[in-house]
Amino acid sequence: MIALAAAVAPGPFAPTPARADAPAKKARKQAPPPPLDGATIDFAYDGRDVGHPERAHFGRVFVPARAAADPKAPRPLLVYLHGMNRDLVKYRFMGGSGPGEDDVRRIVAGLVDRGAVPPLVLAAPSSVQPEAIATAETSWPSFDLDRFLVQTLRAIGGAATIDLDRVVVAGHSGAACNPTGGLFTAMQAVTRPHAVVFIDTCLPGDLPGRMVRAAPTTHVIATYQTTAWDDRPFADTKRAFAREVAARPAPKGVFREIEELRPAEPMPHNAMVRLTLDRWLPRLLAGDAR
């Protein structure tokens, strides 16, 4: 174990128009969510040290209170990569989210509070560089997981200790559409990920085969939904994934799984983030993954 401190659609009937003299109804304000039980730490990286400003990002780390209770106890780390960000939302899926997007901090906090996973730390880069995040195929160019981990450890300071043998990297949508970036470069990091999780990401071409080309002991999970993407080649994807698994069998106890999930929410693509993490993080962080 390595540890380092650190809009509503129109229906068939039109609504009755309001009378001109009718008093206007005030829109109900939604109650704000309860405060998070933990610390959120932000940092920024400009990419100047490597001469690639398109790799610049903001970073946000969430340390749940239970993970900080014993700062010296080695904790697993979840690294989350959002997908495309044409709207340039800062900290997407990490508090600065758009419609139908969960806050991954709350997903993690809920899992920890329920005892479904051991206390863990969450870290996520957030890109607002148009040239790096505006299209799926060019998203997260050459994402450097090792460098991001150094930045994360520096930001955490002594608030928690990270077990680098239990780093789970999860990416949604465009986070795994660039074969030379995002999750695919994270898989090749010197710090070998404990698991890589593809959440409703791109599937055409040879990407399904590339998903499996992780280190032999790295768990590989890929989830997808057909509600919003019924025109995608899912049968071909599953066959390509299975061929790659057969050609590169993993040791016993190491996951190589691709599965369809069925989100019931109105925005199924975004709902896949919570559905996947709720289902797989407990299994990936159990003492014996099987």
C-alpha positions, -999 to +999 in steps of 0.1 A: +000+000+000+013+034-010+001+063+012+009+099+009-004+127+032-016+153+017-388+233-204-420+214-204-430+198-237-464+210-251-492+185-245-523+178-266-543+205-247-532+241-243-534+255-208-562+280-200-546+315-204-546+335-172-569+366-170-552+399-174-564+410-140-555+378-122-528+382-096-494+368-106-484+336-088-450+337-072-427+309-082-419+286-054-383+287-044-367+253-039-352+248-005-314+247-007-298+213-001-284+207+033-248+216+039-222+190+030-206+173+059-170+178+049-144+202+035-142+214-001-108+226-012-102+244-045-071+249-066-062+260-101-036+247-127-026+269-157-006+243-177+023+267-181+048+243-166+042+219-195+036+245-222+001+234-228-025+259-217-053+238-231-046+213-203-054+240-177-081+232-152-096+241-119-094+214-093-119+207-065-113+182-037-140+170-012-129+154+020-160+140+039-159+145+076-156+108+082-125+107+060-109+136+079-117+121+113-085+102+112-061+121+089-034+095+091-057+066+079-051+059+042-082+067+023-093+056-013-095+084-038-122+089-065-111+111-094-141+122-115-138+137-150-169+155-164-177+154-201-181+182-226-184+217-212-195+241-240-212+263-214-179+266-196-194+258-162-168+259-135-168+228-112-193+209-134-209+180-115-190+192-084-214+220-072-214+241-103-238+220-122-264+225-149-300+211-152-302+174-144-266+172-132-259+157-098-233+169-074-208+141-072-198+153-037-233+145-025-232+111-042-200+103-024-211+117+009-243+096+008-224+064+001-200+071+029-228+081+054-247+048+046-216+028+051-218+015+015-181+025+009-152+032+033-145+069+040-129+082+008-118+114-008-131+129-041-111+150-065-122+164-098-105+186-125-129+211-141-120+224-176-133+257-189-108+258-219-129+259-251-102+242-272-101+214-247-137+207-238-160+220-265-161+187-285-162+151-273-134+139-296-109+165-283-119+165-246-093+163-219-062+162-242-035+141-227-050+142-192-021+137-168-034+117-138+000+116-121+003+154-122-033+158-110-027+135-081+003+156-070-018+187-072-046+170-052-022+158-025-008+193-022-042+208-019-053+183+008-023+189+029-027+172+062-065+169+061-064+133+049-040+106+037-045+091+002-039+054-005-025+055-040-032+018-044-069+026-043-074+053-069-106+050-089-109+071-120-144+077-134-154+097-164-187+106-179-197+112-215-169+131-233-144+122-207-137+090-227-142+100-263-107+111-270-084+081-275-054+102-266-069+119-236-093+117-207-097+082-192-075+066-219-044+085-208-054+081-171-053+043-177-016+046-186-005+067-156+025+057-135+001+056-106-018+025-117-055+031-111-073+006-090-103+009-113-114+029-144-151+035-148-166+046-182-200+062-176-222+064-208-192+075-229-184+073-266-185+038-281-177+038-319-146+026-336-120+009-316-128+027-283-145-004-268-114-024-273-092+004-259-113+004-227-100-030-218-063-022-224-056-013-188-031-029-165-040-065-157-050-057-121-070-026-129-108-031-128-125-018-159-162-010-158-183+005-187-220+014-183-244+027-209-281+035-214-303+031-245-330+056-236-313+086-250-288+068-273-310+042-291-290+048-324-257+037-311-240+004-320-244-013-286-243-049-299-211-042-318-197-025-287-204-054-264-189-079-290-157-057-293-154-055-255-159-092-251-132-100-278-107-078-260-114-094-227-109-128-242-077-117-258-064-101-226-080-120-197-076-103-163-066-122-132-093-138-111-112-112-091-106-083-115-136-069-131-139-065-169-176-055-172-198-037-197-235-034-188-267-015-196-283+005-168-319+018-170-322+053-154-358+064-148-350+101-145-360+126-173-324+132-183-310+096-185-275+105-198-268+127-167-286+103-144-261+076-153-235+093-131-253+086-098-266+052-110-232+040-119-213+053-089-240+040-065-238+006-081-201+001-086-182+021-060-192-003-032-181-033-052-148-017-063-138-006-029-148-038-010-120-058+005-126-084-022-141-068-053-160-100-062 
